[in-house]
Amino acid sequence: MELLSSQRAFGGWHKRYRHQSASTGTVMTFAIYLPPQTAQGDKVPVLYWLSGLTCTDDNFATKAGAQRVAAELGLALVMPDTSPRGEGVADADRYDLGQGAGFYVNATQAPWSTHYRMYDYVVDELPALVEGNFPVSGKRAISGHSMGGHGALMVALRNPGRYASVSAFSPIVNPAAVPWGQLAFSTYLGEDRAAWAAYDSCQLLATAQPLPTLVDQGEQDSFKPEQLQPEALQLAASKRDWPLTLRLQPGYDHSYYFVASFIEDHLRFHAANLVAAG
């Protein structure tokens, strides 16, 4: 790993690294916030944050205001990029496909399948790298926003026992049924709808192992009716008596002003569940 930057924050350190990824075959960038407890020799649990369309590791780090509460709770934050990038990496001339829009899947269609393996990167490679090089425990939680909310829910549902809890802001909960997801899935995975189901949270929830789930959705989010449809997740959860808390927040939109307003609730939710998980 190559250290790109290091800033002191709330008694801890926010650091950015890049490394050669075996999953994507590219150089990947991620950030980690190490709370002050790590300087005392403690190994702390980790919250993985997955960002949305067009974002990098930097959006959450600079806009959400999460470090203050993470420092108090003794929680490390790990923030990967949203896709492989660089020369020779397939791209598209639109914001919702290609670089910055990996959708956290393992692509099976050319030319995307060469590098777009963000599922493997987030689930296996990045945690192994973090746990092998930083003072963190094996306790994990996961969260995200928009496309990253889709990623967080989907990854948690597909990996029982790996995460103590999952949360999301404005997630794409049913990507196989909405335009953003249909475009990404048909491009990255082809037209086989069975392959899509493996990455669709509403479909995964029917058979997944329950875990504590918190979702916040702004009621004034312009993407809510067509792209996000949180009621689909609520309906799927009701069929399983799933431990879902879905909060519709009046007046809030899709922006990081919304995320920053409720990130403390999410961090405390995860901290409590990480403690409960032992």
BAVEXMAR-671947 format. One record per residue: x negated, y negated, z of N, C-alpha, C, O in turn; residue in one letter. Coordinates in steps of 0.001 Angstrom, whole numbers, padded with zeros to 6 digits, always signed. Layout:
XYZXYZXYZXYZa;...
END
This chain:
-000838+001200+000000+000000+000000+000000-000871-001247+000000-001933-001280+000621m;-000410-002260-000698-001082-003555-000712-000214-004569+000014+000945-004763-000350e;-000754-005213+001028-000033-006235+001764+000018-007508+000923-001019-008032+000517l;+001233-008004+000664+001414-009205-000145+001539-010460+000712+001046-011523+000336l;+002196-010339+001858+002370-011500+002734+002733-011019+004125+003197-009895+004317s;+002511-011896+005089+002811-011577+006483+003165-012865+007212+002381-013814+007232s;+004361-012891+007815+004811-014070+008554+005285-013671+009945+005988-012675+010115q;+004891-014457+010932+005380-014278+012289+006837-014732+012350+007182-015776+011796r;+007694-013960+013018+009103-014325+013118+009690-013736+014391+009704-012518+014568a;+010172-014593+015272+010832-014172+016502+009995-013170+017296+010522-012198+017838f;+008718-013413+017357+007821-012566+018134+007340-011327+017412+006449-010629+017895g;+007927-011049+016255+007509-009901+015460+006867-010364+014164+006400-011498+014058g;+006849-009464+013170+006194-009775+011895+007066-009340+010731+007594-008228+010709w;+007205-010235+009765+007851-009900+008497+006751-009723+007452+005992-010653+007180h;+006667-008534+006870+005583-008209+005948+006162-007693+004631+007181-007002+004609k;+005488-008044+003537+005862-007545+002210+004709-006723+001650+003543-007100+001770r;+005054-005596+001038+004065-004688+000477+004465-004291-000940+005635-004361-001317y;+003472-003873-001712+003761-003176-002954+002941-001899-002992+001877-001799-002381r;+003463-000926-003727+002807+000378-003793+003219+001072-005075+004233+000727-005683h;+002446+002031-005473+002784+002840-006635+003795+003894-006216+003533+004681-005307q;+004940+003914-006868+006012+004831-006505+005971+006088-007364+005909+006018-008592s;+006006+007232-006700+006110+008500-007412+007514+008693-007976+007681+009336-009012a;+008525+008141-007301+009910+008308-007742+010177+007565-009037+010727+008133-009981s;+009790+006298-009088+010111+005465-010247+008996+005414-011281+009223+005007-012420t;+007789+005827-010892+006654+005725-011805+006222+004296-012054+005550+004012-013046g;+006605+003384-011154+006261+001973-011276+005708+001475-009948+005734+002186-008943t;+005210+000247-009960+004879-000426-008708+006173-000950-008102+006933-001655-008766v;+006422-000607-006845+007613-001064-006143+007221-002001-005007+006150-001867-004415m;+008090-002935-004717+007893-003881-003616+008959-003649-002553+010125-003410-002869t;+008548-003724-001291+009518-003685-000200+009027-004582+000914+007845-004922+000980f;+009940-004963+001788+009608-005755+002965+009997-004989+004211+010897-004149+004187a;+009307-005290+005305+009637-004689+006596+009510-005749+007677+008536-006501+007715i;+010499-005803+008550+010396-006635+009739+010125-005725+010923+010906-004821+011218y;+009006-005973+011600+008625-005210+012784+008891-006078+014009+008251-007117+014172l;+009831-005670+014883+010164-006488+016041+009033-006493+017063+008123-005669+016979p;+009079-007415+018031+007963-007549+018971+007698-006303+019809+006585-006130+020307p;+008685-005436+019976+008484-004224+020769+007397-003329+020189+006758-002573+020920q;+007183-003413+018866+006169-002550+018248+004760-002939+018675+003857-002103+018652t;+004559-004204+019068+003241-004638+019527+002900-004043+020883+001738-004044+021291a;+003908-003533+021585+003692-002923+022892+003539-001414+022796+003500-000714+023807q;+003454-000927+021573+003261+000501+021363+004540+001289+021200+004491+002513+021075g;+005686+000627+021197+006959+001331+021048+007197+001712+019585+006825+000979+018669d;+007816+002857+019391+008311+003242+018079+009794+002931+018041+010560+003398+018884k;+010190+002143+017062+011553+001613+017038+012362+002238+015909+011793+002695+014918v;+013700+002262+016052+014546+002745+014949+014550+001758+013794+014126+000610+013935p;+015038+002225+012647+014993+001427+011415+016386+001273+010834+017151+002234+010749v;+016705+000043+010432+017871-000214+009588+017376-000474+008171+016615-001413+007937l;+017803+000351+007237+017496+000145+005818+018581-000735+005223+019771-000470+005392y;+018158-001795+004517+019097-002726+003888+018955-002640+002376+017856-002780+001839w;+020082-002406+001686+020099-002327+000232+020822-003553-000324+021979-003808+000013l;+020141-004297-001165+020693-005541-001692+021488-005323-002978+021522-004224-003530s;+022120-006392-003437+023046-006317-004557+022460-006745-005883+021252-006948-006007g;+023316-006879-006865+022934-007213-008228+022086-008480-008282+022390-009475-007624l;+021033-008428-009067+020064-009510-009329+019105-009752-008168+018179-010552-008307t;+019294-009091-007031+018475-009388-005851+017142-008643-005874+016959-007672-006609c;+016219-009128-005045+014972-008441-004726+014970-008169-003221+015993-008331-002555t;+013816-007755-002690+013707-007580-001244+013833-008901-000504+014056-008906+000707d;+013695-010018-001201+013569-011318-000552+014902-011945-000160+014944-012758+000763d;+015993-011586-000840+017265-012269-000597+017745-012104+000841+018048-013087+001517n;+017812-010880+001296+018265-010618+002663+017307-011224+003682+017731-011800+004684f;+016012-011087+003414+015005-011555+004371+015108-013045+004627+014928-013490+005761a;+015394-013825+003594+015376-015277+003731+016750-015897+003959+016831-017054+004370t;+017836-015159+003704+019173-015753+003756+020077-015213+004852+021008-015903+005269k;+019832-014000+005330+020788-013370+006245+020585-013769+007699+021525-013699+008491a;+019372-014188+008068+019106-014540+009460+019134-013353+010398+019557-013475+011547g;+018685-012202+009915+018790-010972+010704+017648-010777+011697+017802-010037+012669a;+016513-011423+011474+015331-011119+012281+015509-011464+013760+014985-010758+014622q;+016229-012521+014061+016392-012928+015460+017056-011822+016274+016581-011471+017355r;+018141-011280+015760+018863-010240+016491+018091-008926+016462+018074-008190+017448v;+017454-008633+015337+016633-007422+015260+015519-007454+016294+015191-006425+016885a;+014933-008628+016520+013883-008766+017538+014438-008475+018923+013806-007779+019718a;+015613-009003+019210+016240-008756+020510+016543-007275+020719+016327-006737+021805e;+017041-006625+019678+017488-005237+019782+016360-004222+019635+016555-003039+019913l;+015185-004669+019200+014102-003725+018945+014391-002844+017749+014244-001623+017802g;+014809-003490+016661+015220-002781+015453+014362-003234+014284+014303-004428+013987l;+013695-002297+013615+012956-002634+012398+013927-002743+011230+014929-002029+011180a;+013631-003632+010298+014430-003809+009088+013562-003469+007884+012449-003981+007760l;+014051-002622+007008+013318-002262+005789+014171-002646+004592+015334-002256+004498v;+013584-003419+003671+014321-004020+002562+013627-003704+001242+012669-004388+000882m;+014079-002698+000518+013486-002394-000786+014017-003310-001885+015008-004016-001700p;+013344-003284-003024+013844-003932-004227+015062-003152-004726+015348-002058-004240d;+015769-003721-005691+017006-003116-006180+016827-002252-007427+017777-001604-007867t;+015639-002233-007995+015401-001428-009192+013915-001386-009474+013161-002183-008916s;+013473-000468-010334+012115-000580-010860+012006-001811-011749+013002-002268-012309p;+010802-002342-011875+010581-003528-012698+009238-003407-013401+008412-002562-013058r;+009036-004270-014394+007738-004370-015040+007787-004051-016518+008814-003644-017062g;+006645-004249-017147+006505-003966-018574+006711-002480-018827+006161-001638-018117e;+007490-002171-019822+007756-000779-020155+008943-000188-019424+009326+000950-019696g;+009542-000941-018492+010734-000481-017786+011969-000952-018557+012094-002136-018870v;+012857-000046-018854+014056-000384-019620+014830-001513-018950+014867-001620-017724a;+015447-002354-019778+016188-003495-019250+017369-003765-020178+017473-003190-021261d;+018248-004647-019734+019408-005037-020526+019563-006542-020457+019115-007181-019505a;+020197-007099-021463+020364-008544-021544+021647-008972-020832+022486-009669-021403d;+021785-008543-019578+022922-008925-018750+022550-008683-017288+021661-007883-016995r;+023224-009369-016380+022812-009335-014972+023205-008047-014261+022612-007710-013236y;+024198-007314-014785+024737-006174-014053+024271-004831-014604+024921-003806-014398d;+023148-004844-015302+022574-003607-015821+021078-003821-016004+020638-004918-016347l;+020297-002767-015775+018864-002859-015983+018122-003357-014757+018534-003092-013627g;+017036-004073-014971+016195-004517-013869+016985-005457-012954+017584-006432-013409q;+016972-005145-011674+017788-005847-010693+019151-005229-010492+019953-005736-009708g;+019432-004125-011200+020760-003507-011137+020650-001985-011218+021287-001356-012063a;+019849-001404-010349+019595+000029-010417+020717+000905-009905+020744+002098-010206g;+021654+000347-009133+022820+001055-008612+022469+002260-007735+023347+003051-007392f;+021213+002402-007378+020769+003428-006428+021104+004846-006880+021426+005711-006065y;+021025+005073-008199+021246+006408-008760+019938+006939-009347+018985+006188-009553v;+019914+008228-009608+018866+008837-010421+019402+008945-011848+020235+009805-012136n;+018932+008089-012727+019442+008086-014095+019076+009380-014820+018005+009947-014606a;+019970+009827-015664+019736+011043-016453+019670+010763-017952+019331+011653-018732t;+019993+009527-018364+020055+009188-019779+018842+008352-020193+018420+007450-019470q;+018288+008669-021373+017186+007876-021917+017711+006498-022329+018863+006381-022747a;+016887+005459-022218+015520+005429-021694+015446+005236-020178+014356+005143-019614p;+016590+005178-019531+016668+004818-018112+016068+005896-017206+015507+005586-016155w;+016186+007144-017611+015764+008249-016747+014268+008257-016469+013829+008906-015519s;+013484+007562-017263+012034+007525-017039+011686+006854-015728+010789+007319-015025t;+012368+005775-015375+012004+004998-014190+013133+004782-013186+012864+004549-012008h;+014373+004852-013619+015483+004495-012730+015870+005690-011856+016836+006403-012131y;+015085+005883-010797+015324+006957-009840+015359+006359-008427+014617+006767-007533r;+016241+005387-008268+016328+004655-006999+016916+005502-005874+016620+005258-004705m;+017737+006485-006202+018267+007361-005150+017116+008093-004455+017020+008077-003228y;+016254+008726-005232+015109+009422-004640+014210+008468-003873+013678+008818-002820d;+014042+007266-004400+013170+006292-003755+013710+005895-002384+012968+005864-001403y;+015005+005594-002322+015602+005115-001071+015749+006241-000048+015503+006038+001140v;+016145+007412-000502+016439+008509+000422+015176+009196+000925+015084+009528+002107v;+014210+009413+000052+013053+010228+000404+011736+009459+000461+011066+009453+001493d;+011364+008816-000636+010018+008257-000715+009802+007089+000246+008814+007074+000980e;+010703+006121+000253+010503+004946+001097+010512+005298+002588+009621+004846+003307l;+011477+006083+003090+011416+006445+004513+010143+007205+004891+009591+006987+005970p;+009677+008088+004017+008433+008803+004315+007263+007836+004397+006395+007978+005258a;+007237+006856+003509+006173+005849+003518+006241+005007+004793+005220+004764+005437l;+007436+004570+005150+007612+003729+006338+007260+004503+007611+006531+004006+008469v;+007782+005714+007719+007569+006486+008941+006140+006995+009067+005686+007324+010163e;+005434+007058+007947+004048+007496+007990+003039+006391+008228+001868+006665+008491g;+003490+005115+008137+002536+004006+008199+002876+002905+009198+002077+001992+009402n;+004049+002978+009821+004458+001914+010728+004950+002509+012044+005316+003684+012089f;+004965+001713+013115+005385+002214+014430+006907+002313+014545+007537+001562+015289p;+007478+003245+013800+008921+003452+013815+009216+004904+014165+008389+005792+013961v;+010408+005120+014694+010850+006470+015020+011544+007073+013802+011598+006459+012736s;+012065+008264+013972+012821+008902+012901+014294+008565+012934+015080+009150+012189g;+014684+007624+013790+016091+007225+013860+016378+006179+012794+015634+005208+012658k;+017460+006373+012035+017751+005505+010896+019227+005116+010865+020100+005878+011283r;+019478+003922+010366+020815+003479+009973+020668+002791+008627+019552+002492+008203a;+021779+002537+007953+021687+001959+006616+022852+001005+006381+023971+001236+006839i;+022561-000077+005653+023561-001098+005366+023234-001742+004028+022157-001519+003476s;+024164-002544+003501+023903-003222+002242+025042-004120+001838+026081-004174+002495g;+024826-004833+000732+025766-005841+000250+026097-005579-001212+025192-005408-002029h;+027383-005546-001553+027846-005455-002926+027354-004162-003594+027734-003080-003148s;+026531-004231-004637+025936-003019-005193+025183-002258-004120+025194-001027-004105m;+024522-002987-003215+023813-002348-002118+024739-001765-001070+024381-000802-000391g;+025946-002345-000928+026944-001734-000064+027392-000398-000621+027557+000572+000119g;+027591-000353-001948+027828+000941-002616+026699+001902-002310+026943+003050-001938h;+025456+001444-002464+024313+002315-002230+024256+002827-000810+024004+004012-000593g;+024486+001953+000172+024419+002361+001570+025479+003411+001893+025174+004440+002495a;+026719+003151+001495+027786+004108+001765+027508+005446+001082+027616+006504+001701l;+027155+005386-000178+026932+006610-000951+025778+007429-000383+025899+008643-000224m;+024667+006776-000078+023496+007480+000461+023822+008120+001801+023443+009265+002049v;+024523+007392+002670+024878+007945+003980+025817+009142+003839+025650+010147+004531a;+026798+009038+002950+027765+010120+002779+027117+011370+002196+027539+012486+002496l;+026101+011188+001371+025444+012338+000738+024386+012993+001614+023883+014067+001282r;+024046+012357+002727+022944+012867+003544+023358+012982+005004+022936+012176+005834n;+024184+013981+005328+024686+014121+006701+023545+014315+007705+022606+015077+007475p;+023663+013601+008816+022676+013709+009875+021460+012833+009693+020653+012705+010614g;+021304+012224+008527+020103+011417+008265+020223+010014+008844+019218+009394+009191r;+021445+009514+008949+021681+008162+009449+022670+008213+010604+023632+008981+010579y;+022422+007382+011622+023316+007340+012780+024600+006599+012461+025633+006850+013082a;+024546+005687+011496+025705+004861+011157+025463+004209+009809+024341+004174+009305s;+026553+003687+009230+026466+002993+007951+027386+001777+007999+028459+001820+008602v;+026955+000697+007360+027820-000474+007247+027601-001121+005889+026636-000824+005185s;+028525-002017+005538+028431-002670+004233+029193-003979+004248+030185-004144+004958a;+028696-004909+003439+029377-006159+003151+029834-006117+001695+029028-005879+000796f;+031111-006344+001465+031655-006445+000100+031181-005307-000805+030706-005569-001910s;+031297-004056-000367+030739-002965-001179+031600-002623-002390+032814-002825-002387p;+030951-002106-003415+031650-001490-004540+031978-000068-004079+031141+000828-004197i;+033183+000144-003558+033477+001398-002868+033875+002528-003811+033720+003702-003476v;+034389+002174-004993+034930+003173-005919+034378+002902-007321+035147+002627-008242n;+033042+002977-007493+032426+002528-008739+032934+003241-009983+032945+002655-011065p;+033353+004495-009850+033839+005217-011020+035137+004636-011564+035557+004979-012669a;+035781+003747-010786+037081+003220-011185+037072+001727-011483+038128+001160-011764a;+035901+001066-011431+035859-000387-011643+034801-000725-012702+033883+000064-012924v;+034918-001885-013357+034045-002200-014493+032547-002165-014186+031787-001605-014976p;+032094-002740-013075+030661-002699-012762+030144-001269-012716+029135-000940-013340w;+030841-000432-011976+030402+000946-011818+030515+001749-013099+029629+002542-013416g;+031600+001548-013837+031786+002299-015082+030691+001979-016095+030200+002874-016782q;+030312+000715-016188+029220+000337-017078+027912+000988-016641+027211+001588-017455l;+027587+000868-015362+026330+001421-014869+026302+002938-014985+025310+003506-015442a;+027370+003592-014581+027380+005052-014576+027347+005617-015997+026629+006583-016257f;+028112+005030-016917+028093+005544-018288+026725+005329-018921+026282+006142-019731s;+026053+004241-018559+024730+003958-019114+023663+004845-018506+022861+005438-019228t;+023645+004942-017204+022584+005677-016500+022833+007185-016439+021889+007974-016444y;+024121+007585-016380+024458+008991-016126+025165+009666-017289+025352+010882-017266l;+025567+008902-018312+026309+009493-019418+027797+009515-019138+028262+008887-018187g;+028538+010224-019949+030004+010192-019865+030604+011335-019051+031827+011474-019006e;+029786+012144-018418+030281+013253-017598+030769+012705-016261+029959+012329-015413d;+032066+012659-016068+032638+012084-014857+032271+012879-013604+032281+012332-012501r;+031949+014150-013761+031512+014931-012604+030193+014403-012052+029964+014434-010842a;+029331+013923-012934+028075+013321-012490+028335+012004-011777+027614+011665-010838a;+029334+011263-012193+029689+010011-011538+030160+010262-010102+029841+009495-009193w;+030915+011335-009909+031514+011606-008597+030463+011741-007500+030737+011444-006337a;+029274+012185-007861+028211+012352-006874+027706+011027-006322+026986+011005-005324a;+028079+009918-006965+027641+008597-006525+028818+007675-006190+028629+006465-006070y;+030007+008214-006041+031206+007414-005778+031663+007650-004343+032045+008765-003987d;+031624+006611-003524+031887+006775-002092+033302+007265-001805+033495+008090-000911s;+034281+006780-002536+035647+007227-002278+035809+008714-002550+036551+009396-001843c;+035125+009221-003562+035201+010646-003852+034346+011456-002868+034741+012548-002460q;+033199+010933-002493+032341+011626-001530+032994+011725-000162+032801+012709+000552l;+033756+010721+000199+034338+010675+001529+035303+011838+001785+035546+012193+002938l;+035845+012423+000739+036806+013518+000884+036194+014736+001564+036900+015500+002221a;+034880+014923+001410+034245+016122+001971+033043+015824+002849+032452+016749+003407t;+032666+014566+002987+031460+014217+003738+031663+014397+005239+032788+014445+005738a;+030536+014496+005940+030561+014583+007401+030777+013193+007982+030023+012275+007659q;+031790+013012+008833+032093+011672+009346+030923+011049+010116+030185+011734+010823p;+030781+009750+009958+029837+008982+010764+030390+007575+010926+031170+007123+010088l;+029999+006867+011997+030541+005529+012242+030300+004597+011055+029183+004495+010548p;+031363+003919+010621+031322+003115+009400+031978+001761+009660+033101+001685+010159t;+031255+000693+009313+031764-000668+009454+031667-001367+008101+030602-001383+007483l;+032768-001940+007644+032795-002664+006370+033436-004026+006596+034523-004127+007164v;+032753-005070+006145+033313-006413+006137+033545-006855+004697+032689-006663+003833d;+034697-007442+004451+035066-007917+003118+035676-009306+003232+036640-009499+003974q;+035126-010276+002504+035702-011612+002472+036990-011634+001672+037043-011122+000554g;+038031-012227+002243+039315-012258+001542+039309-013188+000337+040124-013022-000570e;+038399-014170+000312+038316-015091-000815+037214-014697-001801+036812-015502-002641q;+036740-013488-001698+035729-012969-002617+036353-012811-004003+037304-012047-004171d;+035829-013523-004990+036419-013479-006330+036282-012109-006990+037017-011793-007925s;+035332-011286-006499+035143-009946-007077+036052-008899-006438+036147-007778-006937f;+036709-009245-005360+037478-008270-004586+038544-007539-005397+038575-006310-005345k;+039420-008214-006143+040520-007488-006794+040062-006503-007864+040575-005387-007943p;+039088-006917-008696+038725-006081-009845+037577-005129-009554+037607-003979-009991e;+036557-005588-008817+035317-004819-008698+035149-004088-007363+034483-003054-007317q;+035727-004591-006297+035411-004087-004957+036509-003200-004380+036224-002090-003930l;+037726-003653-004384+038892-002845-004013+038709-002076-002695+038752-000846-002694q;+038507-002779-001584+038279-002091-000309+039439-001214+000125+039250-000279+000903p;+040642-001502-000366+041795-000683+000011+041631+000770-000451+042213+001674+000147e;+040842+001002-001511+040604+002377-001966+039809+003157-000929+040071+004338-000699a;+038837+002498-000302+038069+003149+000763+038949+003395+001979+038870+004451+002606l;+039775+002432+002306+040667+002584+003454+041626+003755+003248+041887+004520+004176q;+042147+003890+002037+043054+004998+001736+042330+006334+001857+042856+007270+002459l;+041131+006431+001293+040370+007675+001379+040042+008014+002828+040098+009180+003220a;+039700+007004+003627+039367+007235+005033+040587+007694+005824+040470+008518+006730a;+041761+007158+005479+042971+007515+006223+043337+008983+006046+043982+009573+006912s;+042930+009568+004937+043225+010982+004685+042345+011913+005520+042636+013101+005658k;+041259+011355+006075+040315+012169+006853+040264+011768+008326+039505+012360+009094r;+041043+010792+008730+040900+010218+010071+039451+009804+010298+038864+010072+011346d;+038889+009142+009282+037478+008748+009259+037230+007585+010228+038079+006700+010337w;+036090+007561+010936+035793+006453+011852+035359+005192+011112+034208+004765+011200p;+036313+004602+010376+036056+003399+009581+036674+002183+010249+037846+002200+010624l;+035885+001132+010398+036399-000181+010749+036249-001071+009525+035131-001405+009132t;+037366-001457+008922+037368-002340+007753+037956-003682+008181+039107-003768+008610l;+037140-004723+008053+037570-006051+008487+037673-006975+007269+036690-007189+006560r;+038852-007513+007037+039056-008508+005994+038900-009882+006631+039653-010244+007535l;+037918-010646+006154+037550-011898+006809+038139-013081+006043+037714-013367+004924q;+039125-013777+006647+039804-014881+005947+038837-016014+005592+038032-016446+006416p;+038937-016482+004345+038184-017647+003899+036785-017364+003389+036158-018244+002799g;+036279-016155+003602+034897-015859+003214+034818-015325+001787+035734-014668+001292y;+033679-015633+001137+033477-015200-000249+032433-014085-000319+032271-013320+000632d;+031733-013997-001437+030798-012897-001688+029352-013259-001335+028453-012432-001491h;+029129-014455-000873+027774-014999-000770+027052-014564+000496+027617-013880+001350s;+025778-014979+000601+025014-014717+001809+025452-015602+002970+025053-015335+004104y;+026254-016645+002745+026877-017346+003860+027793-016377+004612+027865-016398+005841y;+028480-015540+003860+029333-014502+004444+028499-013473+005195+028801-013144+006342f;+027449-012964+004552+026584-011971+005203+026002-012538+006490+026028-011880+007530v;+025479-013752+006422+024847-014361+007595+025844-014555+008736+025457-014535+009905a;+027111-014741+008411+028123-014979+009438+028404-013742+010288+028810-013863+011444s;+028189-012546+009717+028570-011323+010420+027434-010318+010577+027658-009208+011060f;+026225-010687+010179+025117-009726+010257+024829-009333+011700+024429-008198+011956i;+025023-010247+012645+024767-009884+014039+025691-008751+014486+025253-007830+015176e;+026957-008815+014100+027883-007733+014435+027377-006396+013895+027449-005376+014581d;+026872-006406+012684+026412-005162+012058+025168-004628+012753+025052-003425+012986h;+024244-005513+013083+023032-005054+013759+023364-004471+015129+022791-003454+015520l;+024260-005088+015846+024645-004562+017163+025418-003240+017022+025264-002337+017844r;+026232-003138+016000+026931-001876+015701+025929-000746+015476+026072+000339+016039f;+024924-001005+014656+023940+000034+014380+023089+000349+015609+022798+001515+015875h;+022692-000665+016352+021875-000438+017539+022614+000462+018535+022024+001374+019115a;+023889+000202+018722+024683+001025+019645+024772+002470+019176+024672+003397+019980a;+024957+002659+017881+025073+004030+017354+023713+004741+017334+023653+005959+017503n;+022649+004007+017134+021311+004618+017201+021003+005080+018620+020405+006139+018808l;+021398+004312+019600+021234+004728+021003+022095+005947+021300+021637+006901+021928v;+023344+005913+020845+024261+007037+021093+023782+008323+020432+024052+009420+020920a;+023060+008176+019307+022572+009355+018597+021384+010002+019303+020930+011079+018915a;+020889+009336+020339+019751+009913+021081+018457+009655+020375+017401+010067+020853g;
END
